[in-house]
Amino acid sequence: MGIAAFCAAGITAKAQQVPAMCRNTEMMQAVYQAHPEADQQVSEKQSAAMNMLARSLSKSTAVDTYRVALVFHVYGTTQGGQTVNNTVIQAAVAKLNEDFHGLNNDYNTVHTLFLPKRSPKNIKFYLAKKDPMGNNTTGITYHPVTAGFGNGSGYDTQIQADAWDNKKYINIYVMNDLYNDGITYNSGVAWYPNTWMTNNNLARIVYNGAYLATNTDPEFASVLTHEFGHFFNLIHTFEGGCTMPNDEVTDTPPCTTAQGCHTTTTINAPLNCNSILLNAENYMDYNSGCYKMFTQGQAARMDTALYFPSRVTLWQDTTNIITGIDTPVNTSVAGVETGNSFQLYPNPTTGVLQVRYEPAGEATVQVTNTVGQVVFTGELKQAHTSIDLSGEAKGIYFVTINEAGRKRTQRVMLY
């Protein structure tokens, strides 16, 4: 599946409104026409990322929490008759974190068949505290009213002018008219991971401020969670209808769009065209009246997406420091001290890694893979040392400096 602008445009919060059709095909074609390599590129990267995860991730090395910085660009403080201000956006981020971590009030009311299939996702979202220039920020910027950033092309220059570095921040553009067509009740649109978009500061979520947090009902507010699911490579549960594997996740029964919610926690309805009970309460369906959960398969798919080249830089310790959201968080390794007492860059790296450390005496540096095999060892005699990992398999490695029996370890990503 290539990059796409899958969206919740087919959802409406007000029964009297007729929602516009979701323009995913149109958005996809715009990207493909401009960049015909995009579809193949994403498929290749997805395959490589999945293979890498199979080799690299285990319970002992997996990241406890992926910490990611957000910036909201707001185009007009009144949207759909609702006020969009710092308080509303802060509430939207809080709601996003509740949904991803399974802390929503209705998480335990999921249909009994899907209770064991539920899974939180360990991504923590923060409003950025530092802007790209290193200045303090609320993570929220305000601009004059504009429209159209939900389109797949034609607005790139405007988007890029306001974008913060896509490799460090998730950019959310909040506007009332997503497609500049006069329709002001499309809720949101997001694109799958794509390196070209990230490199060109076009990776984004575009969202209608009328449906943020307290500007709408609590269930519909989770449409933002739906869009973030797309940003981390989740497909609609109904994509492709009843043919498996329609959304490329095995524990989400295929369905058609918005077949309704479960009326009780045990009812055998709604059913798909194969008479299989639907996961109607899934964030990636269109049943916005009963959004409650991601599945384990979806959480695993997001894990994979977090290691795509277009997403992997967002949650690195060095990025967290630059965006101001956190001090370094390092994976614990038995028998060593962890910390940020030496510098590694670039991280992630495509091969050559630079180590900065001022040794007080004799010191060594060692690189191991996730199964403990040593792939590099050497002496540290100066403050700046280069390590070439270009011949190693892509994945996670641990760099350990040993000085007088004191060990310090940091994680590095090779892609």
Secondary structure, DSSP 8 states (H G I E B T S, - for coil): ------BSTT--SSTTS------HHHHHHHHHHH-TTHHHHHHHHHHHHHHHHHHH--TTTS-S-EEEEEEEEEE-SEETTEE--HHHHHHHHHHHHHHHTT-STTGGGS-TTTGGGB----EEEEE-SB-TTS-B--SEEEE-----TTSSSS-HHHHHHH---TTTEEEEEE-S-TTSSS-----EEE----HHHHHTT---EEE-GGGSGGGS-TTGGGHHHHHHHHHTT---TTTTTTSTTTTS-TTS----S-----SSSS---SB-TTS-B--TTBTTSS-TTS--B-BHHHHHHHHHHTTSTTTGGGG-HHHHHHHTS-S------TTSEE-SSSEEESSSBSSEEEEE---SS-EEEEEE-TTS-EEEEEEE-SSEEEEE-TTS-SEEEEEEEEETTEEEEEEEEE-
